[in-house]
Amino acid sequence: MNKPYSFSVPYDVAEKLTPKERFVYYELCRLAATEPTKDTTFGVTLEPGSLITSHYRLSKILDYAYSQTAIIIEHLAYKDLVEITPIAQGGFQSYYLIRVKNMDQGTKVRPEDRLFPF
């Protein structure tokens, strides 16, 4: 399944992040649902801009150490860029729902409106 990577992050959000925080934030935006979706594993409806993951799963995707991933996610939550909700299900205690804030999914930019039309 091809997933459209059509999202934008306001510059005033991105400029305040460290390079590692910016990378993780962009990756969370990329991985987030683009439309309302029912997660079959957890039985949770994902709103646009949200995803279910764990520190371990995310660290594998990002190729970061587990502890570094956990710290960066905490920083993004502290900066109010993501909202984290634990998944309270039997075998999935380490999984959580992340809702990414301050991103605009689905923004289409017409070629004539681009700053650099190439």
Sequence and secondary structure as in RCSB ss.txt:
>XXXX:A:sequence
MNKPYSFSVPYDVAEKLTPKERFVYYELCRLAATEPTKDTTFGVTLEPGSLITSHYRLSKILDYAYSQTAIIIEH
LAYKDLVEITPIAQGGFQSYYLIRVKNMDQGTKVRPEDRLFPF
>XXXX:A:secstr
      EE  HHHHTTS HHHHHHHHHHHHHS SS EE TTT  EE TTEEEEEHHHHHHHHT  HHHHHHHHHH
HHHTTSEEEEE   TT TTEEEEEE S EET    GGG SS  
